[in-house]
């Protein structure tokens, strides 16, 4: 694997030489919304933003959301290469899970029924996504809790500009996997638009647990998904727009007892319902937005084992969680070079959780009731943007947050950047982020009402070159966290509970480049290096430290080559190489997960504007590797299908 990384580094270093050969025209023109909650060009922000455009998503038919994100710089999706239905754990710049906030159209999403409240990416159908904006670094000033290492803003599909449009797609592939979808959308030209879709996945799958015995008698673990999304917008007044949105996902998955352990009767059924509305009011020099979102999760696990693979002969668990989010904010142009964003939001989470084990060996699980298991927060925030003062730009902001359990906390952000000769950007950032304790960490049998929020300070600095044909960027970052949530076992009583104990330090480098060599040929490459350690209180009041970025490789390199071979034919090759990583073992040394590489090929043929054929081949060389010890990853697999647009 070391040889592969030397080659990757050489390719990347040489890319900066190519950049100097470009002509002197133009700047970035991709418009983004996530860095400031208002529209601006990428060249006008000093934050590190990656955009997965609608065009790119249209050339990713058959893939999952986790699979698409897993090729982005600084992002590792643990579970993207496993069986369908596997939890998709997001690691951004080496930060632990739940430190990346998932947004839908700018609204935070949580799973209040989960241990850490992180939202599972399995609950998004890629067909329903218009574009994705990934914003790196601590973003709690604008987005609140969990926006510690970054945010991923999933922007849902827009309606067709035509009065009526019908889209259909179907694909079939390895592991008896079938995907199909249909959507209907329209625009009456008078401010009323709609979008409606239904998507379905059926997969027989393969054994999630790896059969180390070689007997091949582990059963396949299947996955089924049904997803519905509805959107409607109208413009009742010239300067007022109203938007209504709802989304429902139902997932059913067969699961196993654990690493290397089969279970033929263990199932997981969960559903996620989201509904929301927003009102936009346009001002002469800005706008006001008012929005509300409701999010509900129901997760059910049952192991009615004739083939006993777990702790008990019968297990059943129900996790229900509800979240409410309301926000109002205004973006105002105060002067030629000054813009202000100011707002307030309210968040409320509650959860019911029930566990049944038979036999329970005298240790019955303690349920959680939403009557008492509730948290609420309200926040006030503001951000001031200084723009285009002889090349100098800056964004400075702060948030006040009040939590009903632990009280108050503050954040800050400062992001100066310079744009030179319309082609070069130098940027830096210092900001803080926080993560509040989840309902489980507060109210479960291991809960602790005295928990404080995790608090993180982040710094980053970098350089970017951009033009018509080249966009190259390198960023260095460091993150220091304190009061990290820790699952503590008392050495005398052996009682367990969550406490604030540790400190965390992470750092790394991201380098990325896009080259458009000609109208038909382009290349994208990125390299990420992350490292970090945790500091825990040791004997004699001294801290001990050790590496703890488990399941997060230090080195990741991605290369994508794309060619429009003909007007009707698009081809791309993707190469990924990942260094070794480690997984913790209770009371023992960490397990080593070997590095690996994968190679993929995607082809798309569009003989008519209304008709597209596609084929996606992944892991062509059939590499065998683990991203989680004891769980199988996909071997060589193929997915092919068609899409019709009317």
C-alpha positions in Angstrom: 0.0 0.0 0.0 2.9 2.4 0.6 3.9 2.2 -3.1 0.4 3.1 -4.0 0.5 6.2 -1.8 3.8 7.4 -3.2 2.3 7.1 -6.7 -0.8 9.0 -5.6 1.4 11.8 -4.0 3.4 12.1 -7.2 0.3 12.5 -9.3 -1.1 15.1 -7.0 2.1 17.1 -6.7 2.5 17.2 -10.5 -1.1 18.5 -10.8 0.0 21.8 -9.4 2.5 22.1 -12.2 -0.3 21.6 -14.8 -2.3 24.3 -13.1 0.3 26.9 -14.1 -0.4 26.2 -17.8 -3.9 27.5 -17.8 -5.0 30.8 -19.4 -6.0 33.8 -17.3 -9.7 33.9 -17.7 -12.7 33.6 -15.3 -13.5 32.6 -11.8 -15.5 30.0 -10.0 -19.2 30.4 -10.8 -20.8 27.5 -8.8 -23.5 29.0 -6.5 -23.7 27.6 -3.0 -26.0 28.3 0.0 -24.6 26.3 3.0 -21.6 28.6 4.0 -23.8 31.7 4.7 -27.4 30.4 4.4 -27.7 32.7 1.4 -26.7 32.4 -2.3 -23.2 33.2 -3.1 -20.5 31.9 -5.5 -17.9 29.5 -4.2 -15.2 32.1 -4.9 -16.9 34.4 -2.4 -16.5 32.2 0.6 -13.3 31.4 2.6 -14.8 28.2 3.9 -13.9 24.8 2.4 -16.9 23.6 0.4 -17.3 20.6 -1.9 -20.3 20.4 -4.2 -21.7 17.3 -5.8 -23.7 18.8 -8.6 -26.9 17.6 -10.2 -25.0 16.7 -13.3 -22.6 14.5 -11.3 -25.5 12.8 -9.5 -27.1 12.1 -12.9 -24.0 10.2 -13.8 -24.2 8.1 -10.6 -27.3 6.1 -11.3 -27.6 2.9 -9.2 -25.2 4.2 -6.5 -26.1 4.8 -2.9 -25.7 8.2 -1.1 -23.0 6.7 1.1 -21.2 5.4 -2.0 -21.2 8.8 -3.6 -20.0 10.6 -0.5 -17.3 8.1 0.2 -15.2 9.4 -2.7 -15.2 13.0 -1.4 -12.1 14.6 0.2 -12.0 14.3 4.0 -15.0 12.0 4.1 -15.1 8.3 5.1 -18.4 6.5 5.1 -18.0 3.3 7.1 -20.7 0.9 5.8 -20.8 2.2 2.2 -19.0 -0.9 1.0 -20.9 -3.4 3.2 -24.3 -5.1 2.7 -27.2 -2.8 1.8 -28.9 -1.6 5.0 -25.7 -1.5 7.0 -25.6 1.7 9.2 -23.7 4.5 7.3 -21.3 6.0 9.8 -19.9 9.4 8.7 -16.4 10.4 9.6 -15.3 13.9 8.5 -11.6 14.8 8.8 -11.1 12.0 11.3 -13.7 13.2 13.8 -15.8 10.6 15.5 -19.3 9.8 14.4 -22.0 12.3 15.3 -19.6 15.1 14.8 -20.9 15.7 11.2 -24.3 17.3 11.0 -26.7 16.1 8.2 -29.0 18.8 6.8 -31.9 18.5 4.5 -32.5 21.7 2.6 -30.5 23.5 5.3 -32.5 22.0 8.2 -30.6 19.8 10.8 -31.6 16.2 11.0 -31.2 14.0 14.1 -32.3 10.5 15.2 -33.5 11.2 18.7 -33.8 7.4 19.3 -30.1 6.7 18.7 -27.3 6.5 21.2 -25.5 9.5 19.6 -28.5 11.0 17.7 -26.7 10.8 14.3 -28.9 10.5 11.2 -28.5 7.4 9.1 -27.8 8.1 5.4 -29.8 4.9 4.4 -32.9 7.1 4.7 -32.2 9.0 1.5 -32.9 7.8 -2.0 -30.2 9.3 -4.4 -32.9 9.9 -7.0 -34.5 12.5 -4.8 -31.4 14.6 -4.4 -30.7 17.7 -6.6 -27.2 18.4 -5.2 -25.1 18.0 -2.1 -23.0 20.7 -0.4 -20.3 19.6 2.0 -19.0 22.3 4.3 -15.9 21.4 6.4 -14.7 22.7 9.8 -16.6 23.7 12.9 -19.9 25.2 11.8 -21.9 25.4 15.0 -22.2 29.2 14.8 -24.7 28.8 11.9 -25.9 25.2 12.4 -25.7 24.4 16.2 -25.0 21.1 17.8 -23.1 18.3 16.0 -21.6 20.6 13.3 -18.2 20.0 14.8 -16.2 18.7 11.9 -18.6 19.8 9.1 -22.1 19.6 7.7 -23.5 17.7 4.7 -26.4 19.6 3.2 -28.6 17.4 1.1 -30.7 19.6 -1.2 -33.8 17.8 -2.5 -34.9 17.6 -6.1 -36.4 20.6 -7.8 -39.5 20.4 -9.9 -39.3 20.4 -13.7 -39.6 23.8 -15.5 -42.1 22.1 -17.8 -45.9 22.0 -17.0 -45.5 18.2 -16.5 -42.6 15.9 -16.5 -42.4 12.1 -15.9 -39.2 10.3 -14.9 -38.8 6.5 -14.5 -35.7 4.3 -13.8 -35.0 0.7 -13.3 -31.8 -1.3 -12.5 -30.8 -4.8 -11.7 -27.5 -6.1 -10.4 -25.4 -8.4 -8.2 -26.8 -10.0 -5.1 -30.2 -10.0 -6.8 -30.5 -6.3 -6.2 -33.3 -4.4 -8.0 -34.0 -0.7 -7.8 -36.7 1.3 -9.5 -38.3 4.7 -9.2 -40.8 7.0 -10.6 -41.3 10.8 -10.2 -43.8 13.3 -11.5 -43.2 17.1 -11.4 -44.4 20.3 -12.9 -44.6 24.1 -13.0 -47.6 26.2 -14.0 -45.4 29.3 -14.7 -47.3 31.2 -12.0 -45.3 30.3 -8.9 -46.8 26.9 -8.3 -44.5 23.8 -8.6 -44.7 20.2 -7.4 -42.5 17.1 -7.2 -43.7 13.6 -6.2 -41.6 10.4 -6.2 -41.6 6.8 -5.2 -38.5 4.7 -5.0 -38.0 1.0 -4.1 -35.0 -1.3 -3.5 -35.1 -5.0 -3.1 -31.9 -7.0 -2.5 -31.3 -10.6 -1.5 -27.8 -9.4 -0.3 -25.1 -11.6 1.2 -24.1 -12.5 4.7 -23.3 -9.4 6.6 -21.1 -11.4 9.0 -18.0 -12.8 7.5 -17.8 -16.6 7.5 -14.3 -17.3 8.8 -15.0 -21.1 9.0 -15.0 -21.4 5.2 -18.1 -23.6 5.4 -20.3 -21.0 3.5 -23.4 -21.9 5.6 -24.1 -18.3 6.7 -27.5 -17.2 5.3 -27.9 -14.1 3.0 -29.1 -10.9 4.7 -31.6 -9.1 2.5 -32.7 -5.4 2.4 -36.0 -3.8 1.3 -36.7 -0.1 1.1 -39.7 2.0 0.1 -39.3 5.7 -0.2 -41.9 8.5 -0.9 -41.2 12.2 -1.2 -43.6 15.1 -1.9 -42.9 18.8 -2.5 -45.2 21.7 -3.3 -44.4 25.4 -3.6 -46.5 28.5 -4.4 -46.1 32.2 -4.5 -49.2 33.9 -3.0 -47.6 37.3 -3.2 -45.0 38.9 -5.4 -42.3 38.8 -2.6 -43.5 35.8 -0.7 -42.9 32.1 -1.4 -44.3 29.1 0.6 -42.8 25.6 0.4 -44.2 22.4 1.8 -42.2 19.1 2.0 -42.8 15.6 3.3 -40.7 12.4 3.1 -41.2 8.8 4.2 -38.8 5.9 4.3 -39.5 2.3 5.3 -36.5 0.0 5.6 -36.4 -3.7 6.4 -33.0 -5.5 6.8 -31.9 -8.9 7.9 -28.9 -8.6 10.3 -26.4 -10.9 12.0 -25.4 -11.4 15.6 -22.1 -9.7 15.3 -18.6 -10.0 13.8 -18.1 -13.5 12.4 -21.4 -14.6 13.9 -24.4 -15.5 11.8 -28.1 -15.2 12.9 -30.9 -16.5 10.7 -33.8 -14.8 12.6 -32.5 -11.3 13.5 -34.4 -8.5 11.7 -34.5 -4.7 11.8 -37.4 -2.7 10.6 -37.3 1.1 10.7 -39.2 4.0 9.3 -38.5 7.7 9.1 -41.1 10.4 8.5 -40.1 14.0 7.9 -42.5 16.9 7.2 -41.7 20.6 7.0 -42.7 24.0 5.7 -40.9 27.2 5.0 -41.9 30.8 4.1 -39.5 33.2 2.3 -40.1 36.9 2.2 -38.0 39.0 -0.1 -36.8 42.4 1.0 -35.2 45.2 -1.1 -31.8 44.3 0.2 -32.1 40.8 1.6 -34.7 38.2 2.7 -36.4 36.6 5.7 -37.0 32.9 6.1 -39.3 31.2 8.6 -39.2 27.4 8.7 -40.4 24.4 10.7 -39.5 20.7 10.5 -40.8 17.5 12.2 -38.7 14.3 12.1 -39.8 11.0 13.5 -37.9 7.7 13.7 -39.3 4.2 14.6 -36.7 1.4 14.8 -37.6 -2.1 15.7 -35.2 -5.0 16.3 -36.4 -8.6 16.8 -34.4 -11.8 17.2 -36.8 -14.7 17.5 -34.0 -17.3 17.3 -34.5 -20.9 16.6 -30.8 -20.4 15.6 -29.5 -18.7 18.7 -26.7 -16.3 17.8 -27.0 -13.7 20.5 -27.1 -13.0 24.3 -30.7 -14.4 24.8 -33.1 -16.8 23.1 -35.5 -13.9 22.4 -34.7 -10.3 22.0 -36.9 -7.3 21.1 -36.1 -3.7 21.1 -38.2 -0.6 20.1 -36.6 2.8 19.7 -38.9 5.7 18.9 -37.7 9.3 18.6 -39.2 12.6 17.6 -37.5 15.9 16.8 -39.0 19.4 16.3 -37.0 22.3 14.7 -38.2 25.9 14.2 -36.0 28.7 12.9 -36.3 32.3 11.7 -33.4 34.2 10.1 -32.7 37.2 8.0 -30.0 38.0 5.5 -29.5 41.8 5.1 -27.2 43.9 3.0 -26.2 46.7 5.3 -23.8 48.5 3.0 -21.9 47.9 -0.3 -19.4 45.6 1.4 -21.2 44.4 4.5 -23.9 41.7 4.9 -25.5 40.5 8.1 -27.1 37.2 8.8 -29.0 36.9 12.1 -31.4 34.4 13.4 -32.9 32.2 16.2 -33.9 28.6 16.3 -35.6 26.1 18.7 -34.9 22.3 18.9 -36.8 19.7 20.9 -36.1 15.9 21.0 -37.9 13.1 22.8 -37.6 9.3 22.8 -39.3 6.1 24.0 -37.1 3.0 24.2 -38.1 -0.5 25.3 -35.9 -3.6 25.5 -37.0 -7.2 26.2 -34.5 -10.0 26.7 -35.5 -13.6 27.5 -33.9 -14.9 29.6 -32.5 -11.6 31.1 -30.2 -13.4 33.6 -31.5 -11.1 36.3 -30.5 -7.9 34.5 -33.7 -6.5 32.9 -33.1 -3.5 30.7 -34.5 -0.2 31.9 -37.0 1.5 29.4 -37.0 5.2 28.5 -40.2 7.2 28.3 -40.8 10.3 26.3 -42.8 11.7 29.2 -39.6 12.5 30.9 -36.9 11.8 28.3 -36.9 15.2 26.6 -34.4 17.9 25.7 -34.9 21.3 24.3 -32.6 24.1 23.1 -33.0 27.6 21.9 -30.3 29.7 20.2 -29.5 33.2 18.9 -26.8 33.7 16.3 -25.4 36.3 14.0 -22.7 36.4 11.3 -21.2 39.5 9.7 -19.8 39.2 6.2 -17.2 41.7 4.9 -16.9 41.4 1.1 -14.5 42.6 -1.6 -12.5 45.2 0.1 -9.5 45.3 -2.2 -9.3 41.5 -2.2 -10.0 41.2 1.6 -13.1 39.3 2.7 -14.1 38.0 6.2 -16.9 36.3 8.0 -17.2 36.6 11.8 -20.0 35.3 13.9 -21.2 33.9 17.2 -24.0 31.8 18.7 -25.6 31.7 22.1 -27.2 28.3 22.9 -29.3 27.4 26.0 -30.0 23.7 26.8 -32.7 22.7 29.3 -30.4 20.3 31.1 -26.9 21.8 31.3 -27.5 25.5 30.7 -25.7 27.8 28.3 -22.8 27.7 25.9 -21.3 30.0 23.2 -19.5 29.6 19.9 -17.5 31.9 17.7 -16.2 31.8 14.1 -13.7 34.0 12.3 -12.9 33.4 8.6 -10.7 35.9 6.8 -9.7 35.2 3.1 -8.0 37.0 0.2 -8.8 36.7 -3.5 -5.8 37.7 -5.7 -6.0 38.4 -9.4 -9.3 36.6 -9.6 -7.5 33.2 -9.6 -5.9 32.7 -6.2 -7.5 32.4 -2.8 -5.7 32.4 0.6 -8.0 31.5 3.5 -7.9 30.8 7.2 -10.4 30.0 9.9 -10.7 29.8 13.7 -14.0 28.5 15.0 -15.6 26.6 17.8 -18.2 23.8 17.7 -20.2 21.8 20.2 -22.2 18.6 20.6 -24.9 18.2 23.2 -25.5 14.9 25.0 -28.1 12.7 23.4 -31.3 11.5 25.2 -29.7 8.1 25.6 -26.6 9.6 27.2 -28.8 11.6 29.6 -31.8 9.3 30.4 -30.8 5.6 29.8 -29.7 3.3 32.6 -26.1 4.6 31.9 -27.3 8.2 31.6 -25.8 11.2 33.5 -27.8 14.4 33.9 -24.6 16.2 34.8 -23.1 15.9 31.3 -21.8 19.0 29.7 -21.5 19.5 25.9 -18.4 18.4 24.1 -16.6 21.6 23.0 -14.2 21.8 20.1 -12.0 24.5 18.7 -10.8 24.2 15.1 -8.3 26.1 13.0 -7.6 25.7 9.3 -5.6 27.4 6.6 -5.2 26.9 2.9 -4.6 28.0 -0.7 -6.7 27.6 -3.8 -6.2 28.2 -7.5 -9.2 28.4 -9.7 -10.0 29.1 -13.4 -12.2 27.9 -16.2 -10.4 24.5 -16.4 -8.6 24.0 -13.1 -9.6 24.1 -9.5 -6.9 23.0 -7.1 -6.9 23.4 -3.3 -4.8 22.3 -0.3 -6.0 22.8 3.3 -4.3 22.0 6.7 -6.5 21.7 9.7 -6.3 21.0 13.5 -9.1 20.3 16.0 -8.9 20.3 19.8 -11.8 18.9 21.8 -12.5 18.7 25.6 -15.2 17.2 27.8 -15.5 14.3 25.4 -18.3 11.9 26.2 -16.8 8.7 27.7 -18.4 5.4 28.7 -17.0 4.9 32.2 -16.9 1.7 34.3 -16.3 2.1 38.0 -13.3 -0.1 39.0 -14.9 -1.0 42.3 -18.6 -1.3 41.7 -18.4 -2.0 38.0 -21.3 0.4 37.5 -21.4 2.1 34.1 -22.3 5.6 33.0 -21.4 8.4 30.6 -19.1 11.1 31.8 -17.2 14.1 30.4 -13.5 13.0 30.8 -11.2 13.1 27.8 -9.5 15.5 25.5 -9.1 14.9 21.8 -6.6 16.3 19.3 -6.8 15.7 15.6 -5.0 17.2 12.6 -4.5 16.6 8.9 -4.3 17.8 5.3 -6.7 17.7 2.4 -5.5 18.2 -1.2 -7.8 18.1 -4.2 -7.9 19.1 -7.8 -10.2 19.2 -10.8 -8.8 19.4 -14.3 -10.8 19.9 -17.5 -8.2 19.0 -20.1 -10.6 19.4 -23.0 -14.3 19.6 -23.6 -14.5 15.8 -23.5 -11.9 14.8 -20.9 -11.5 15.7 -17.2 -9.9 14.4 -14.0 -10.7 14.7 -10.3 -8.3 13.6 -7.6 -8.1 14.1 -3.8 -5.9 13.0 -1.0 -6.6 13.2 2.7 -4.3 12.6 5.7 -5.6 12.5 9.2 -4.1 11.7 12.6 -5.1 12.2 16.2 -5.0 11.1 19.8 -7.1 11.1 22.9 -5.8 12.3 26.3 -7.2 10.5 29.3 -6.6 11.1 33.0 -4.0 8.6 34.2 -2.3 8.0 37.6 -0.6 10.7 39.5 -2.9 13.3 37.8 -0.9 12.8 34.6 -2.6 12.4 31.2 -2.0 9.4 29.0 -2.5 9.6 25.3 -3.0 7.2 22.5 -4.1 7.0 18.9 -7.9 6.5 18.7 -9.1 7.2 15.2 -10.6 3.8 14.9 -11.9 2.6 11.5 -10.5 5.9 10.1 -7.5 5.4 7.7 -4.7 7.9 8.0 -4.4 8.1 4.2 -7.0 8.0 1.5 -6.5 8.8 -2.2 -9.3 9.0 -4.9 -8.8 9.4 -8.6 -11.6 9.8 -11.2 -11.1 10.1 -15.0 -14.1 11.0 -17.1 -14.5 11.1 -20.9 -17.4 12.1 -23.0 -16.4 9.6 -25.7 -19.2 10.6 -28.0 -22.3 12.9 -27.7 -24.2 9.9 -26.5 -21.6 8.1 -24.5 -20.0 9.0 -21.1 -17.4 6.8 -19.4 -15.6 7.2 -16.1 -13.0 5.2 -14.2 -12.6 5.5 -10.4 -9.6 4.4 -8.4 -9.4 4.5 -4.6 -6.6 3.4 -2.3 -7.0 3.3 1.5 -4.2 2.8 4.1 -4.5 0.5 7.1 -6.8 1.4 10.0 -7.4 -0.1 13.4 -10.4 -1.3 15.4 -10.5 -1.3 19.2 -10.6 -4.6 21.2 -12.0 -4.7 24.7 -9.1 -5.3 27.2 -6.6 -6.0 24.4 -4.6 -4.5 21.6 -6.3 -3.0 18.6 -7.1 -5.1 15.6 -5.3 -4.1 12.4 -7.5 -3.7 9.3 -5.3 -3.9 6.2 -5.2 -1.3 3.5 -6.8 -1.9 0.2 -7.7 -0.4 -3.2 -10.7 -0.6 -5.4 -11.3 0.1 -9.1 -14.6 1.0 -10.7 -16.0 1.7 -14.1 -19.2 3.6 -15.0 -20.7 3.9 -18.5 -23.8 5.8 -19.6 -25.3 5.8 -23.1 -28.0 8.3 -24.1 -29.2 7.7 -27.7 -32.1 10.0 -27.2 -32.6 12.9 -24.8 -35.5 11.0 -23.1 -33.7 7.6 -22.8 -30.5 6.6 -20.9 -28.8 3.3 -20.4 -26.2 2.9 -17.7 -23.9 0.3 -16.2 -21.8 0.5 -13.0 -19.0 -2.0 -12.2 -17.5 -1.7 -8.8 -14.5 -3.5 -7.2 -13.5 -4.9 -10.6 -10.5 -6.7 -9.2 -12.6 -8.3 -6.5 -10.5 -7.1 -3.6 -11.2 -8.7 -0.2 -11.0 -6.3 2.7 -12.6 -5.2 6.0 -13.8 -1.8 7.0 -15.2 -3.3 10.2 -13.6 -6.5 11.5 -15.8 -9.6 10.9 -18.2 -8.0 8.5 -18.2 -8.7 4.7 -17.6 -6.1 2.1 -18.8 -6.3 -1.5 -16.7 -8.2 -4.0 -16.9 -7.5 -7.7 -20.4 -6.2 -8.3 -22.4 -4.9 -11.3 -25.5 -2.8 -11.5 -27.1 -1.8 -14.9 -30.4 -0.2 -15.9 -32.3 2.4 -17.8 -33.8 5.8 -17.2 -36.7 7.5 -19.1 -37.5 11.2 -19.0 -40.8 12.4 -20.5 
